[in-house]
Amino acid sequence: MAQDNSPNKTITMNQRRSRTKFTEDQLKILIKAFHQNPYPGYATKQRLALEINTDESRIQIWFQNRRARHQCQKKSEPDEDLESSQDQDHSEEEIQSREDRRCHTSYTSSQLHTLIEAFMNNPYPGIDTREQLAKEIGIPESRVQIWFQSRRSRFHVQRKREPDDQDSEQRQDQEQDL
């Protein structure tokens, strides 16, 4: 069982930690620090954690999320801020590879409905089917392909968990019978 540093908070392996909500004052401090250096070192994150009274791990996640959003918003602009405030821990190649990443694709409910329906019919569609789906829902075929890969992966993980769940249910039933 993983434990949070907050009092009375225990998180089991299958649970997600609740979203950290920062106050306006905390956000001002974090944003100011981000503008000074989007890749702070451990000491800076520790100082910020003490200053705004939260865990260093929450600061780390906030900076990761902020960098991802910042890069998505500034895709078309030159990134002078990032170059001028590089942390020594990050090479130029690492920063460049992060900049080259595409932003997360968000799907509308109607697009998801179409994709899920197609997945139920055939989890391994060929290029023609993927192109037809892409045209139908208005996204690139490469995104359709990735969506199917991710969905198959999730499907297999869920399938592996089901026998474990059934086994534990059967054991509980047997224990109750005794």
Phi, psi and chi 1 to 4 in degrees:
 res  aa     phi    psi   chi1   chi2   chi3   chi4
   1 MET       -  126.8 -139.2 -171.6  -76.8      -
   2 ALA   -85.5  143.0      -      -      -      -
   3 GLN  -120.2  143.7  -76.1 -161.3  -13.2      -
   4 ASP   -89.4  155.3 -176.3    2.6      -      -
   5 ASN   -73.7  -14.1  -69.3  -18.7      -      -
   6 SER   -70.4  145.1  -53.1      -      -      -
   7 PRO   -65.5  144.8   17.7  -24.2      -      -
   8 ASN    59.7   24.4  -56.8  -33.8      -      -
   9 LYS  -115.8  117.9  -89.8 -158.7  172.3  176.9
  10 THR  -125.5  135.8  -35.5      -      -      -
  11 ILE  -122.3  124.1  -60.5  173.0      -      -
  12 THR   -80.8  169.0   60.6      -      -      -
  13 MET   -63.5  -28.0  -68.7  175.5   78.2      -
  14 ASN   -91.6   -4.2  -68.3  -22.8      -      -
  15 GLN   -98.2  149.3  -72.7  180.0  -39.4      -
  16 ARG   -94.0  147.3  -93.6 -174.7  122.2  164.5
  17 ARG   -71.3  144.4  164.3 -169.5 -113.6  -71.9
  18 SER   -70.6  151.6   62.2      -      -      -
  19 ARG   -63.2  134.4 -178.3 -176.9  176.7  123.5
  20 THR   -79.5  127.4  -56.7      -      -      -
  21 LYS  -110.3  121.7  -67.6 -177.4  176.1  110.2
  22 PHE   -95.3  146.1  -65.9  106.9      -      -
  23 THR   -74.9  169.5   65.9      -      -      -
  24 GLU   -61.4  -40.9 -154.5  170.2  -51.9      -
  25 ASP   -64.4  -42.6  -68.9  -23.6      -      -
  26 GLN   -62.1  -43.0  -71.1  172.8  -39.7      -
  27 LEU   -63.0  -39.1  -77.1  172.6      -      -
  28 LYS   -59.7  -43.3  -76.7  178.5 -175.5  174.8
  29 ILE   -64.0  -45.1  -68.0  166.4      -      -
  30 LEU   -65.5  -43.5  -70.6  169.9      -      -
  31 ILE   -64.3  -41.8  -69.2  166.9      -      -
  32 LYS   -61.1  -43.8 -178.0 -179.3  176.7 -169.9
  33 ALA   -64.2  -38.8      -      -      -      -
  34 PHE   -63.0  -42.3 -179.7   83.5      -      -
  35 HIS   -66.1  -31.1  -74.0  -57.4      -      -
  36 GLN   -73.5  -39.6  -70.7  173.2   -5.9      -
  37 ASN  -162.4  106.6 -178.1    2.8      -      -
  38 PRO   -72.3   -8.9   19.7  -24.9      -      -
  39 TYR  -123.4   68.3  -66.1   93.5      -      -
  40 PRO   -71.2  151.1   29.0  -35.4      -      -
  41 GLY   -79.2  176.9      -      -      -      -
  42 TYR   -60.0  -43.6 -178.7   73.4      -      -
  43 ALA   -60.9  -41.3      -      -      -      -
  44 THR   -65.5  -43.0  -56.0      -      -      -
  45 LYS   -64.1  -37.9  -70.3 -176.4  -75.8 -164.9
  46 GLN   -63.7  -44.8  -78.8  -71.2   89.4      -
  47 ARG   -61.4  -45.2 -178.2 -174.2   53.8   76.6
  48 LEU   -62.7  -40.9  -74.8  167.1      -      -
  49 ALA   -59.9  -43.7      -      -      -      -
  50 LEU   -65.9  -42.3  -74.7  171.5      -      -
  51 GLU   -62.8  -39.7 -168.3  175.0  -18.7      -
  52 ILE  -105.3    6.3   67.0  171.0      -      -
  53 ASN    60.8   59.2 -167.6   27.7      -      -
  54 THR  -148.3  177.9 -168.3      -      -      -
  55 ASP   -77.1  149.4  -65.6  -22.5      -      -
  56 GLU   -60.6  -35.7 -178.1  -86.4  -25.1      -
  57 SER   -62.3  -34.2   63.8      -      -      -
  58 ARG   -68.8  -35.3  -61.0  -64.7   90.2 -154.9
  59 ILE   -65.9  -45.0  -58.3  -68.4      -      -
  60 GLN   -56.2  -49.2  171.6   71.1   25.2      -
  61 ILE   -63.1  -42.5  -61.2  -62.4      -      -
  62 TRP   -59.4  -44.8 -174.6   87.7      -      -
  63 PHE   -64.7  -40.6  -88.8   86.4      -      -
  64 GLN   -60.9  -47.8  -72.5  173.1  -14.6      -
  65 ASN   -64.4  -41.6  -69.6  -21.5      -      -
  66 ARG   -63.9  -42.2 -176.0   69.6  178.3 -153.0
  67 ARG   -62.3  -41.7  -74.4 -169.3  -59.2  -97.4
  68 ALA   -62.9  -46.4      -      -      -      -
  69 ARG   -65.4  -42.7  -88.2 -165.2  -52.4  -88.1
  70 HIS   -59.8  -41.5 -166.6   69.7      -      -
  71 GLN   -70.4  -37.4  -71.3  168.9   -6.7      -
  72 CYS   -64.6  -39.2  -73.7      -      -      -
  73 GLN   -73.9  -30.5  -70.2  167.4   -5.9      -
  74 LYS  -102.5   17.3  -69.5 -173.8   77.4  174.2
  75 LYS   -49.2  -44.5  -94.1  -58.7 -171.4 -145.5
  76 SER   -84.5  -15.8   58.5      -      -      -
  77 GLU   -93.0  151.0  -58.3  171.6   21.1      -
  78 PRO   -67.5  143.3   16.7  -22.7      -      -
  79 ASP   -99.0   69.3 -144.9  -13.8      -      -
  80 GLU   -69.4  -37.4  -66.9  133.5   11.2      -
  81 ASP   -56.4  -44.9  -66.9  -11.1      -      -
  82 LEU   -64.9  -42.5 -164.9   58.9      -      -
  83 GLU   -66.5  -38.4  -69.3  171.9    7.8      -
  84 SER   -75.9  -21.5   64.4      -      -      -
  85 SER  -117.6   33.7   59.3      -      -      -
  86 GLN   -64.4  139.9  -81.8 -175.4   51.7      -
  87 ASP   -85.9  149.2 -170.2   -1.6      -      -
  88 GLN   -64.3  -22.6  -59.8   85.8  -14.5      -
  89 ASP   -71.8  -13.1  -63.4  -15.3      -      -
  90 HIS  -119.6  121.2  -61.3  -81.3      -      -
  91 SER   -75.4  162.7   70.6      -      -      -
  92 GLU   -61.5  -35.3 -140.9  170.4  -68.7      -
  93 GLU   -64.4  -42.5  -68.1  159.3    2.1      -
  94 GLU   -61.4  -45.3  -78.1 -180.0  -71.0      -
  95 ILE   -64.6  -40.9  -67.0  168.9      -      -
  96 GLN   -63.0  -41.6 -172.8   59.2   45.5      -
  97 SER   -65.4  -33.7   70.9      -      -      -
  98 ARG   -67.4  -38.5  -73.0 -178.4 -175.7  144.1
  99 GLU   -67.1  -31.2  -71.4  173.5   -3.9      -
 100 ASP   -75.5  -16.0  -68.8  -18.9      -      -
 101 ARG   -64.2  145.8  -79.7 -173.0 -178.3  170.7
 102 ARG   -85.1  158.1   75.0  176.1  -11.4  -88.0
 103 CYS   -73.4  154.7  -66.1      -      -      -
 104 HIS   -59.3  132.8  178.3   78.4      -      -
 105 THR   -83.5  125.3  -56.8      -      -      -
 106 SER  -101.9  136.8  -62.4      -      -      -
 107 TYR  -110.5  144.4  -60.4   97.7      -      -
 108 THR   -77.0  165.6   64.9      -      -      -
 109 SER   -63.5  -35.2   55.9      -      -      -
 110 SER   -70.6  -36.7   64.2      -      -      -
 111 GLN   -63.7  -45.1  -71.8  172.6  -35.4      -
 112 LEU   -62.1  -41.4  -81.3  174.0      -      -
 113 HIS   -58.9  -45.5  178.5   73.6      -      -
 114 THR   -63.3  -44.9  -56.0      -      -      -
 115 LEU   -64.9  -43.2  -72.3  165.8      -      -
 116 ILE   -65.1  -41.8  -69.1  167.3      -      -
 117 GLU   -60.7  -44.8 -155.7  172.0   88.6      -
 118 ALA   -64.4  -38.6      -      -      -      -
 119 PHE   -63.6  -40.2 -178.2   83.5      -      -
 120 MET   -65.5  -33.5  -71.5  165.6   54.7      -
 121 ASN   -74.2  -41.1  -69.7  -27.2      -      -
 122 ASN  -158.7  106.9  179.7    9.1      -      -
 123 PRO   -73.1   -9.7   16.8  -20.7      -      -
 124 TYR  -123.6   67.0  -65.7   91.5      -      -
 125 PRO   -72.7  148.2   29.0  -34.2      -      -
 126 GLY   -78.9  176.3      -      -      -      -
 127 ILE   -59.6  -40.2 -177.8   71.2      -      -
 128 ASP   -61.4  -45.3  -66.0  -22.6      -      -
 129 THR   -64.7  -43.0  -53.5      -      -      -
 130 ARG   -62.9  -42.3  -70.3 -165.6  -47.7  -95.8
 131 GLU   -63.7  -40.8  -75.8  176.8  -15.7      -
 132 GLN   -63.9  -44.7 -178.6 -176.1  -12.2      -
 133 LEU   -61.0  -44.2  -87.5  169.4      -      -
 134 ALA   -59.1  -44.0      -      -      -      -
 135 LYS   -64.7  -42.1 -164.4  174.1 -169.3  179.1
 136 GLU   -63.7  -41.1 -172.6  178.3  -35.6      -
 137 ILE  -101.4   -4.4   62.5  176.8      -      -
 138 GLY    77.5   37.0      -      -      -      -
 139 ILE  -131.8  160.9   60.8  170.0      -      -
 140 PRO   -64.4  148.8  -16.8   26.1      -      -
 141 GLU   -58.9  -35.2 -177.5  -84.7  -29.8      -
 142 SER   -61.3  -34.9   60.8      -      -      -
 143 ARG   -70.3  -36.8  -62.8  -65.1   90.0 -156.7
 144 VAL   -63.6  -44.4  171.8      -      -      -
 145 GLN   -60.0  -46.5 -177.2  178.1   17.6      -
 146 ILE   -63.0  -40.8  -62.9  -62.6      -      -
 147 TRP   -60.1  -44.8 -174.8   90.2      -      -
 148 PHE   -64.7  -40.9  -88.9   87.5      -      -
 149 GLN   -60.4  -46.7  -71.9  172.8  -14.7      -
 150 SER   -64.5  -41.9  -59.7      -      -      -
 151 ARG   -65.1  -42.0 -170.3   63.4  174.1 -148.4
 152 ARG   -62.3  -41.8  -74.3 -167.6  -60.6  -95.4
 153 SER   -61.1  -48.3  177.0      -      -      -
 154 ARG   -61.6  -39.6  -98.6 -174.6  -77.3  147.4
 155 PHE   -61.8  -44.0 -178.2   72.9      -      -
 156 HIS   -67.1  -38.5  -68.5  -53.8      -      -
 157 VAL   -63.8  -43.7  167.8      -      -      -
 158 GLN   -63.8  -39.4  -73.5  171.2  -13.3      -
 159 ARG   -63.6  -39.5 -116.0  172.7  146.6 -171.6
 160 LYS   -65.9  -35.0  -76.5 -178.7 -175.9  175.2
 161 ARG   -72.1  -33.7  -78.9 -168.0 -166.0  143.6
 162 GLU   -55.9  -48.0  -76.7  176.2    6.7      -
 163 PRO   -59.6  -37.6  -23.5   30.8      -      -
 164 ASP   -62.1  -44.1  -67.1  -18.0      -      -
 165 ASP   -62.6  -42.7  -67.1  -15.6      -      -
 166 GLN   -66.3  -41.0  -70.7  171.3   -6.0      -
 167 ASP   -60.4  -45.2  -70.7  -14.6      -      -
 168 SER   -67.0  -36.7   64.7      -      -      -
 169 GLU   -65.0  -42.4  -73.5  174.3   16.5      -
 170 GLN   -63.4  -42.0  -73.2  172.6   -7.2      -
 171 ARG   -62.1  -42.3  -91.1 -172.0 -111.3  114.0
 172 GLN   -63.9  -40.6  -74.0  174.0   -7.8      -
 173 ASP   -61.9  -43.0  -69.2  -16.8      -      -
 174 GLN   -65.0  -39.9  -71.5  171.1   -6.3      -
 175 GLU   -65.1  -36.7  -72.3  171.1    5.6      -
 176 GLN   -68.9  -33.8  -73.4  175.0   -6.4      -
 177 ASP   -67.0  -29.8  -68.9  -19.1      -      -
 178 LEU   -75.3      -  -63.4  174.8      -      -
